[in-house]
Amino acid sequence: MKRILFSPLGDTDPIRDCHDGACLHILRHYQPERVVLFYTKDMENKERRDHRYTRAIHKLSPNCAIEEIFSGIVAAYLYEEFSKILPEAVQSVRDRYPEHEILINLSSGTPQMKTVLAMLAADTERCRGIQVPSHSGKSNRKNRPASDDVDVDILLELNEDDEEGAKNRCEEPPLSVFRYHAEKNRIISLIRAYEYNAALTLARSSSLVPADAKLLLKHAAARTDLLPDKARKILAEYDGQKLFLFTGEEELLMEYFLIMQIDQENDHLSNFMLRISPFLDKFLFDYVQKNVKGGRQHPQNIRNLSKYIARKGGYRLERERIKQAAPKWLERLDREYGGYKDSDLSFTLLIHYCDYMQEEGLTKDTKLHDDMMAELGKLGNVRSLRNNVAHQITNVTRESFQKVIQMTPPALMAIFTQMLTLVYGGKVKEALTTYSRINSWLEEALEIHE
C-alpha cells in the first residue's frame, strides 16, 4: 500500500543534536510518496524564513511531494486550539487518498498534539502511528534545539543518521490494542443488551475482531431475527454444545419464546406483551393436539373443528363444525359469548377448549392436563394489558404491568416456562440459557490471546 506521512513539526525538526528529527527519520525509513506538514504559527515563521523543513525533506527525498497546512495556531499547548482542525486535517488526507496508508508522526509537536494524534492513529482505519525516540534513548528536552540561524544544509551535512549502518529508531506503538479495546467494549455493551445486529455491524468494520466472534455474532443476529435455519447454517454447535435443542414447530415456538425472554430482560415490556398472544396461540394449539385422545383422527380434535385460512396463516374455529362434532362445547361457547360466531382460533378459545377436554375426559395424560390447567389459572388478566398495548399504544412499565397482571414480568415468564417444560421436557430450561451461553462465548472470543 502506498504511504503518506502526516507530520506536525517541533523544535526537534528537522535536525537535532546531529540526528534526524522525527519527521525526517520517518521519511528516511518509510519512504512515503507524500508528506503533509502541519504548522503552528511558530513553526510557520521558521519555515517562511529559510524553508528549513521543506528543504530538509527535498534534500533527503527529492521526489517526495509536500503539502502544507498553516494552522495559525499560537497557543499550541491548549487542546481547544487544535481539537477540531487536527482531526479534520487527518480525515481530509484519508478522504483524498483512499488507497494510501497514513503514517502519523507521534513524536513532533506539543504533548497535547501528540496525544490527539495518538488517539486518531488508534481509532482510525488506515492510520499508523509512528514514534521516534531520541538517538540517546533519553528525553530530547535536555538537548538544546539547533539555532535558527544555522543553515539547514550545514545541519544536514553533519547528520549522523546519513551514515551507513545508522540505527533505525522508528517504533510503532501497539495503538491497535487500544483501538481494539474500545471496539471490544462497545461490542460487549451491545451484546449484553442482545443488540447483535448492531454489534455485527461494528465487528464487520474492524479487522481486529477475531473470526470466531464474528461467526457467533452472525449466528446470534440471524437467530434474533427469527431465522433459525439461517442461524443453523452459520453455526449448529459451538464448543461441543448443540445450539438447537428442538426441531419443527417446537423449535419455532421456542425461538419465539427466547425473544420474549430478551424483551423481558431488557424491559421492552410493550413488545413483551404484544408477543404473549401469538405465543399462547401457537403453544396451546400444539399442546391440545398432542394431548387429545385419538390424535388427529379424533373428530373433536381442535384441527377438525377449525378451517385453515391460508392468507392469514392460521385457523378459524367454525360454529358448524363444533355443532356436529362437539355440541356440548358449543353450548359452553354460546353461553360465554352470547351466541358463538366463527372466529380466529385464539388462546382464549383454546383455554375454553382445555376446560372442555378436562370435563369430557378427552385428555391422553390426565396428570399433565391437570398441571397445565393449574398453570393457565395463574395467568390472571394478561389479555387486558395486551389489549391496552395493542389498541391504546400504552407504554407498559413494570409498575403498570404488575398493577394489571398482579405479578412481575419474571413471574409471568416463570409460568410460561413451567408450561413449556410440562409439554416439552427439561430441554426447555437448557434452551433458556442459549443467549447467555452465546454471550459468554462471545466475550471469550473477543479476548485477544497472544
N, C-alpha and C positions, 0 to 999 in steps of 0.2 A: 504494500500500500504506500502511495506517495505521502510525503510528510510536509507539514507546515509548522514552523515554530512561532508560538505566541510568547512574546517576552516583554515584561516590564524592564526598566533599566534602573540601576542604582549606582552607588559610589564604587562598587567593585567592578563595574563595567567601564570600558571594555577590557582593561588590563589592571591587575593589582598585584603588587609585590612580585613583578616579573612572571606572572602566570595569567592564563585566561581568566577573565570574569566568567560568570555562569552562562551568559548569553553566548559568548564566543566559544566556550567549551562544548556546549550542546551542539552548536553549529558544526564544530570540528568533528564530532564523533557520530552524529546522527545524519548529517548532510541533508537537511531539508531543502526543498527546491524554492522555498519562500520563507521569509521572516516577517512577522508583523510586530513592529515595535510600538510599545505603549509608553508614552512620555508623560511624566508630571511636568509642571511648569519649570521646575529647577532643571530637570534633565533636558527639556526642550531648549532652554537657554544655552546649555553646554553644546548641544548638537548644532544649533544655529551659529554658534561662534566658530567652530572649526570642523563640524561634521565628523566628530571623533567616532561616533557609534557606527554610522553608515560606512565610513572609510575603513574601519577595522573589519567590518563584515565583508566588504568587497575585496579587501586585501587577502582574507582567508579563503573566500569563496566567490570568485569574480562573477559567476553566473547565477548567483542566488538573487532572486527578486526580493525587493524590500517594499513593504507597506508601512506607513507611519500613521499613528494615531496621536494627535496632540490634544490631550485631555484638558489642559489648562488648570489642572488641579494644583493648588498651592499647599493646602494642609493635608498632605498625603498620609498623615498619621491618624486621620479621622475616618472611620468606616463609612460614615454617611457621604463622604466626598466621592467615593467610587463604588458604593454598594450597588448602584444601578448601572453605571456606564461600563464597569469592568465585565460583569456577566453579559451585558448586551454586546460588547465587543467580541467576546469569545463566541457567542451564539452567531453573530454575523459571519465570522470566519467559517464556522461549521456549515451555515446555510449556503454560503457562496462556494464552498469547496466540499461537496457531499462525498466525494471519493477519496478524500485525504484524511489521514490521521493527524490530529492536532497535538503537537508537543507543547506542553506548558512549562515554562521556566518557573520553578518554585523557590529559587534562591536569590533573585534580584528584586529590588523594590523594598518598601517598608514592611515590617512584620504584619501589618494589617492587610496589605496587598497580598502577601504570601499566603495568609490564612484563607482569604476569599478564593484565591486561585487554587489552593489545595482542595477546597470544598467543591469547586467547579470540576476539577480533574477527577475527583472521587465520584461525582454524581452524574457525569455527562458521558454518554457513549462517544466513542472515537476520540476521546481525550486521554492523553497520557502525561501524568505529572513527572517531572524530572528535577532532581535537586543536585547541586554540585557543591560538595564540601570544599573548604579551602585546602590548598596543597599541603598545609602543615597539619591538617586534621583538627585544627583549633578554630576558635571564633575569629572572624575577619576584623572584629571591632578594634583589636589592638594594632592592626596594621593600618597606617595612615593611607588614605587614597592618594593615588598619584596626583601631582599638581596639575591643575587645569591648564597650566602654561606649558607643560611638557608636550611636545609634538607627538601625536599618536603613532606616527611612523617610527619614532625612536622607541616608544614603548613596545611596538610590535617586533622590532629588531632584537630587543632584549628579552623577548618572551620565551621562557624555558619550555613551555608546552609545545613549541615548534620543534624541539629536539627529538631525534629518533629515540623511541623507547619511552617517551614521556607517558606517565600514568594516565589512564582514562579515569577521571574522578566522577563521572556521571553515575547517579544512582536513581533507581526507580522505586520509591517507597511503596509499600503494599496498600495503596489507596483503594484498590478494588475491594479489599477486605472491608473497609469502612462503608463503601457503597453497598456491598452485598449485605452487610449487617443492617443497614437501613432498609434495603429491599426486603430482606427476610422478615424484619419486624412488621413491615406493612402487610406482607402476605399472611403472617401468622395472625395479625389482628383481624384480617378478613376471614380466614378460615375458622377462627373461633366464633365468628358471627355466622358461619356457614355460607359466606358470600363467595362461593367457589368460582363463579364465572368472572367476577372482578379480580380475584386472586390469580386466576389463569391468565387474564389479560396482562397483569403485571409480570407474571413469570415468563410469558412469551416474549416480552420486551427486553428481557435480561439474558445475556449469555452466561451469567454466573449461576443461575438457578439450576441445580442438578436435574438430570434427566428423570430420575425416579420421582422427584417431587412434581415435575410437570405431568408425568403419566398419572399419578394419583389425582392431581387436580383435574385433568381431563375426565377421568372416571367420575369423580365427585360432581363435576359440573353437569355431565350428562345425566347423572343419577338424580340430582335435584331438579333437573328439567323433566323428570319422569320419563326418561328414555332408557329403561333398563337394558334393552337389547344392545343399544349403542354402548352403554357403560360396560356391559359384559364383554363386548368385543375388544374394548380397551384393556380391561383387567377383569378376569374371572376369579382370580385369587391373588393374595399378596402375603408374603412372609409365611407361606404354608397354610394360610387360612382362607377358606372359601368366603367370597364376598356376597354370594347369593345363597340363601338357605331355602327358598321356596321356588315354585315354578307356576306357570299358568296364571289363572285368575287370583290364586292366593298370593303370588308374587306381586301382581299389580296392586292388590289391596294393601299389602304390607309396605310397598314402596310409598304409597299414598299416605299411609299412617306415619311413616318416618318423616314425611314433610310436615305433618301435623305436629309431630314431636318438636321439630325445629321451630315452627311458628310459636308453639307454646313456650319454648325456652327463650326465644327472642322477644317475647311479649308482643308478638304480632297477633293480638287476640281477635281482631276483626277477621283476619284471614283464617285464623284457627276456627272461629265459629262458623264461617262460611263453608269450611271443609267438613264439618260434622255431619251434615245431612247426606252428602254424597257417600261419605264413609259408611254411615249406618245403613244407607240404602243397599250398598253393594255387599256389606258384611252379612246383614241379616238375610238377604236374598240367598247368599251362598249357604248360610247356616241352615235355614229351613229346608233347603233341598237335600242337604247332607243328612238331616236328622228326621225326615219324614219316612214313615213306613212305606215300603214298596218302591221307594225312589222315584225315578222319572215316570214309571208306569202307573203310579197311583193316581186315580182320577182327581184327587184333592191336592195333589202336588201343586204348589203355587204357580209353576210354569203352565200347568194345564188349565189354570183359572185365568190366565193372562194371555195377551197377544203382544208379540214383539213388534215394536214400531221402529223400523229401520232408520227413518230420518231423525228420530230422537235418540237412537241407540239405547232404548230402554223398553220396559214392559208397561202395558196398560191393563189394569185389573178390570175385567169386564163383568158387568152385572149378570148377563145372560148365562155365562159360563158358571158363575158361582151358583146361580139358581138351580142349574141342572146337576152339579156335582156336590155342592156344599150348601144346601138350603138353610141349615141351621146357622151357618156363619153369616149368610145374607141377612137373616133375621137380626143378628147382633149388629151388623153394619147399618141396617136400616134404622135401628134404634139410636145408634151412635151419631149418624149423620142426618137423621130426619128424612130418610129415603136415599139409599146409596145410588150414585150415578157413576158411570165409567170414569176412572181416574188413573193418572200415572201412579205406578207402584212406588210407594214411598216407605220410609222406615216406620212411620206411624201406622200405616196399613199392615206392615209386616209384624209390628208388635201385636196388633189385634189378631193377626194370624197365629202368632206364637201362643196367645191366650187360647185360641180355638184348638190348636194342636194339643195343648195340655188337657183341656176339658174333654176332648173327644178321643183321647188316647192314641193320637196319631204319631207319637214320637217313637223312634227306634231305641234311643237311650234316654230313659226317663230321668235318671240322675243328672245327666248332662243338661237336660232341658230345665229341670228344677233349678239348677245352679245358674243357668242362663237367665231365667226369669227373675231370679233374685238380683242379678246384676242390672237387668233392664229396669227393675223397680227403683234403682238408685239414681236414675238419670234425671229425675226432677223436672225442672222447667227448661230443659235445653232448647226446646223448639221455640219458646217465646223469645229468648235472646237472639236466636238465629234469625227470626223474622225481623226483629228490630234492626239487626245489622243489614240484612238484605234489602229492606224496604225503606228504612229511615236513615241509612248510612251513619248509624251510631258509632262513635269512637269507643270501642269496648276497652275498658281498663280493668285491671284486676279487681278494683273495688266494685265497679258496676257488674262485672261478671259474677262475683261472689254474692252480691246483693240479690241478683235474679236467680242464679242457679243454686244458691245456698251451699256452695263448695268452691274450692280453689281450682284453677286450671290443672295443676298437677294431680289433684284428687280425681278430677274427671278423667284425665289420661290414665290414671291407675285403674279405673273401672273399665275403660276400653281395653287396656292391656290384659286385664283378667278375662274379659270376654273372648279376646283373641286366643289367649292361652288355653281356655276351655276347649276351643274348637280345633286349634292348630298345634297345640302342644308346647313343650318347653322351648322350642326353637324361637318362639316369639321374643322371649326376653333376651336371648342371644342376639337376635336381629336388631333389637333396640340399642345395642352398643355399636352398631355399624358406623355411624358418623363419628363417634368418639374414638373408635379404633382408627378410622381413616385420618382423623386429625392428629392422633399420636404418631402414626406412621409419617405423616407429612412433616411434622415438626422435627422428627428424627432425620428424615431425608433432606431437610433444609440445612442441616448442620454440615459444614464442610470439614471432612476428615482429611487431614494432610497425610 
